[in-house]
Amino acid sequence: QVQLRDSGGGLVRPGDSLRLSCAVSGRTLHELNMGWFRQAPGKEREFVAAIGWPALDTYYGDSVKGRFTISRDIPVNTVYLQMDSLQPEDTGVYYCAAAPRTRPIVKTTHGYEYWGQGTQVTVSS
C-alpha cells in the first residue's frame, strides 16, 4: 500500500518561498507518477504540478508556472514542491498525490489513487 506523508507548510508573507515535501513509502518513485494539488476554502481541489517517470517530464497549473518547481529525490523516495514568489491566492491546503506510472499524467484528481493528508500554506501580510 502506498503511503504519502506531506509536510513543509506554514505561514509566510507575500514574496516569500516555501518547500513542501512528500515522503513516499510502499512503492519507489520509479513506479509512480507524482503530483501536487491544493484546495482553498470553499473551492475545488486544484492541480498545481506533476512529474512523470522515467522521462521526468513536468507539468504545471497556469497560475503557478514560472514560480513553482516540482522535483524528486530518488534515493530518499521524496518529491518536493519549491514555491517561490508566493502570493495570498496561493493559500490553501496542499496535497501530494500519486498514481501508477503506467497511467498517463492528468491534471485532475481522478487520475491519482493515493493522497497525502495535506499541509496548510498561508500567505498573508
Secondary structure, DSSP 8 states (H G I E B T S, - for coil): --EEEEE--EEE-TT--EEEEEEEESS-GGGEEEEEEEE-TTS--EEEEEE-SSS--EEE-TTTTTTEEEEEETTTTEEEEEE-S--GGG-EEEEEEEEETTS---SSGGG--EE---EEEEE--
